Amino acid sequence: MSLEEITQQLWEASENKKGCRISLDGEPLPRLVCPYGVCTTSRNQIVLVCWQTGGFTKAGGKEGYRNLQLDRIISIETLDWHFQKRTDFNSTDGQYKDWVYHI
């Protein structure tokens, strides 16, 4: 998949507030995420900003916000479950520089 196709699929999932199963290059298991947006970070990386509910993580298995490098996503599947936008999501946080889109 191209970055454009991945971004388009993430945007559609975000617009419909649907969860996704994504696989990242080099990780043994997929991640279950609620996609919040795609942006450039203050370190000039293009990332998927998401709330991760399950799957592979280095953060001790806890749910939480993740910034996942877009160019490491090798597969994405939109799932049938819906999510609510968290009230603590802050699109103006200093770590986010330029948004492609966000919910």
Order of alpha helices (4+ residues) and beta strands (2+ residues): alpha-beta-beta-beta-beta-beta-beta
